Amino acid sequence: DTGVSQNPRHKITKRGQNVTFRCDPISEHNRLYWYRQTLGQGPEFLTYFQNEAQLEKSRLLSDRFSAERPKGSFSTLEIQRTEQGDSAMYLCASSLEVSPTGYTFGSGTRLTVV
Amino acid sequence: DQQVKQNSPSLSVQEGRISILNCDYTNSMFDYFLWYKKYPAEGPTFLISISSIKDKNEDGRFTVFLNKSAKHLSLHIVPSQPGDSAVYFCAASATSGTYKYIFGTGTRLKVLA
């Protein structure tokens, strides 16, 4: 297993366009998390899945954001009608349900909205 | 509301000396704490953890101290090495809940050769 994989690594889009990011977690991990990190800040929780069920969503996740994890494997995060304020690093992480070592993060997808 | 705070955005230390990174939290429900290390263009990687039933945990050159009454934890790196230069995040969770971690804003450590 090569760890948590995120694609694309970088995405530049025009304001108003839709974008979709993909995350492939470590195969035996049943939990998958999405975080967002902006400049000078730590990762901020967006949402998490246990298997295919989305169990919690942050208030940061507006109606323009949607995440899915079909069949409890890979996950997608879609942002509709992007705004400049959406520019950030989007981090995906996965873990077992009980994990004393926390999450394994991917390298992230950097979104720039112009 | 910033539940986990790292008040020092940056720290420079001479190689071989001790690096001390600090973290404060406000939520008394937090009972498990992690430190992550992040290099540029990579995701954060787990460094060391501590449960609230302990006040110290050691792993090689890294030691984390927890002061529950002060809601404060610190990471000590001894001796510091140039390869330790990175951004360090502390993170906290209430393990009776979701194992969702709340992260601090990070401290950029630079170890000078």
Boltz contact constraints between the chains, C-beta under 6 A:
constraints:
  - contact:
      token1: [A, 41]
      token2: [B, 105]
      max_distance: 6.0
  - contact:
      token1: [A, 42]
      token2: [B, 89]
      max_distance: 6.0
  - contact:
      token1: [A, 42]
      token2: [B, 103]
      max_distance: 6.0
  - contact:
      token1: [A, 42]
      token2: [B, 104]
      max_distance: 6.0
  - contact:
      token1: [A, 42]
      token2: [B, 105]
      max_distance: 6.0
  - contact:
      token1: [A, 42]
      token2: [B, 106]
      max_distance: 6.0
  - contact:
      token1: [A, 43]
      token2: [B, 103]
      max_distance: 6.0
  - contact:
      token1: [A, 45]
      token2: [B, 100]
      max_distance: 6.0
  - contact:
      token1: [A, 91]
      token2: [B, 43]
      max_distance: 6.0
  - contact:
      token1: [A, 101]
      token2: [B, 46]
      max_distance: 6.0
  - contact:
      token1: [A, 102]
      token2: [B, 34]
      max_distance: 6.0
  - contact:
      token1: [A, 102]
      token2: [B, 46]
      max_distance: 6.0
  - contact:
      token1: [A, 105]
      token2: [B, 43]
      max_distance: 6.0
  - contact:
      token1: [A, 105]
      token2: [B, 44]
      max_distance: 6.0
  - contact:
      token1: [A, 106]
      token2: [B, 43]
      max_distance: 6.0
  - contact:
      token1: [A, 107]
      token2: [B, 42]
      max_distance: 6.0
  - contact:
      token1: [A, 107]
      token2: [B, 43]
      max_distance: 6.0
  - contact:
      token1: [A, 108]
      token2: [B, 43]
      max_distance: 6.0
